[in-house]
Amino acid sequence: MKNLLLLTFLIFGSLNALQAQEKGDSRLHVLGQYGLRMDEPGIGIGWEYFFAPQFGLMPSYTQIFPAVGRASNFSADLRYYLSQGKSQVYVVSGYSLTTENSQPIIAGTRRKLSGANVGVGAVVPINSWVGISSEFKFQSQGIQQTYFRFGLQFPIGK
């Protein structure tokens, strides 16, 4: 619990004003996710880094809660922002690795599936230190599911 509080204070202590996407900017994303095909909810965290104007790289980790077993997903996505105004719309493409364990107690039931991501999303600022992010993303591996991701994003100082 102490570590969670310390992490929270560090994150909020390093926040900067919401800005346009410039080289060197970064954002922390706290995400909720819902699989539209298999009704699988999930929660996750991601870090977006702008390596060039309008281009961001976002690795993220999501813990998925299937009806049976356990699952998690790691994604590394490239985002291209189409707009830089109040509503920042982007397209996304990337790599995804999903780890599933349908029977956690029995050995040999774990599998890893890798594939591509494609999607669209938007970031809308609420105020100068937090924004809402939403995204529809199709993942090609496994059951080929479309996810709706939503959450909060926090700018992190350069």
C-alpha positions, 0 to 999 in steps of 0.5 A, spaced: 500 500 500 505 504 501 508 503 494 502 504 491 501 511 495 508 513 493 507 511 486 501 516 486 505 522 489 511 521 484 506 521 478 502 527 480 508 530 482 511 530 475 505 532 471 506 538 467 501 542 463 497 539 457 501 540 451 501 539 443 505 533 441 512 535 441 519 531 441 521 529 448 514 529 451 511 523 454 504 521 457 502 516 462 496 512 461 491 508 466 486 504 462 480 500 462 479 495 456 473 491 454 473 485 449 467 486 444 467 479 442 469 475 448 466 480 453 473 480 457 474 486 461 481 488 463 485 494 466 492 496 464 497 502 464 501 505 458 507 510 457 507 514 451 513 517 448 513 522 442 520 521 438 518 526 433 512 531 432 505 527 431 509 520 432 508 517 439 510 510 441 506 507 447 508 500 450 502 498 455 501 492 459 494 490 460 491 484 465 485 481 462 480 478 466 477 472 462 471 468 465 476 462 466 483 462 467 488 468 466 490 472 461 495 478 460 497 483 454 503 487 452 502 491 446 508 496 443 504 501 438 506 507 434 501 512 434 500 518 429 496 524 431 492 527 425 490 533 429 493 537 435 487 541 437 483 540 443 481 533 441 487 529 439 485 524 434 490 518 432 491 512 428 495 506 431 499 500 429 503 496 432 505 489 435 501 485 441 503 479 445 497 475 449 499 470 454 493 466 456 493 460 461 486 457 461 487 452 467 492 455 472 493 449 476 495 444 471 501 444 467 502 445 460 496 450 459 499 456 457 500 459 450 503 465 447 499 469 441 503 474 437 500 479 432 498 486 429 494 491 432 491 497 428 486 502 430 483 509 432 483 513 438 482 520 441 485 524 447 481 529 450 483 534 455 479 535 461 484 540 464 491 542 464 493 536 468 489 530 466 485 528 459 480 522 457 483 517 452 479 512 448 481 507 443 478 502 438 483 497 437 483 490 433 488 485 435 490 480 429 492 474 434 488 468 437 480 470 436 482 476 433 478 481 437 476 488 437 477 492 444 475 498 446 480 502 451 478 508 455 482 511 461 485 517 463 492 520 461 497 524 465 502 528 461 509 527 464 514 533 464 520 533 459 
